[in-house]
Amino acid sequence: MGSSAPTLAGHPHRTMLINATAALLLGSALMVIVHECCHWIAGALIGHRSTLYAFGVEYTPPSEGGQAAFTALAGVIGSLLIGALCTSWQPFRRSNGFGHLLWLWFGFCQLQEAVTYLVITPFGAGDTAVALRGLGWPDAVGWVMAVLGVGGMFLTARMWAPHMRHAVGEDLLLARCFSFFPWLISIPVGTVLTSAQLAGAGMDVSIGEATAIMLAGVAATVFAPMGFIFFRRNTGLEHRPLRLPSVPVLAIIIFVLLEVLNLTVLMSGISIG
């Protein structure tokens, strides 16, 4: 994803900010595609015509009951398993370049995506709420899921904090460039892109669903600012400076191409089954 520099020498904070922002945007975009593909494939497996859009999947005929629960949970379980794999197994850590940074953002976004759905279950929005209704489980189960989800948010943030420490050492400003500022930048970028997708998509979306989709973009990366709760507690960890390019050109190109795909082909949807 671009040629690696030996260190962050020169303009370390600017280099970190550019690379971390690119990794967040690309990692979260890849997370959404993978998550939605889990729904997409699940619908086809149960014999429905499954149509993939940039932010969701539509089934023909509409899935109901246990089938609705199956297709909804496919995304949540898929994100949870992929996130757990990527956050525990880090094949690019030895090179410690942009690939490692992207892997971290992608994995943690997957994990946070699953956790976020648990949190919003009692409010009737999201995959886990659909599954709850499909299975006919009582509302109390939704509140149990929400409590587990809140705990999961803090656990995910706690898991993120050591990676911050490894990458930045004691430099708090560098930590903000690694985690906090990219999150802030991603909010307006994600809002504009998601609004454009919602405005032009061929999929019918209610106001409540649109609101949940918009909020999900922010929530999927909330572990980044929450990681600072645990940052000071991770003292004594080895400082492993990232080897990053000044600008990750290839990553930026891939992100732009993904958004072009979202705003063109996936506007009308891709169907299987």
Secondary structure, 3 states (H helix, E strand, C coil): CCCCCCCCCCCHHHHHHHHHHHHHHHHHHHHHHHHHHHHHHHHHHCCCEEEECCCCEEEECCCCHHHHHHHHHHHHHHHHHHHHHHHHCCCCCCCCCHHHHHHHHHHHHHHHHHHHHHHHHHHCCCHHHHHHHHHCCCHHHHHHHHHHHHHHHHHHHHHHHHHHHHHHCCCHHHHHHHHHHHHHHHHHHHHHHHHHHHHHCCCCCCHHHHHHHHHHHHHCCCHHHHCHHHHCCCCCCCCCCCCCCCCCHHHHHHHHHHHHHHHCHHHHCEEEC
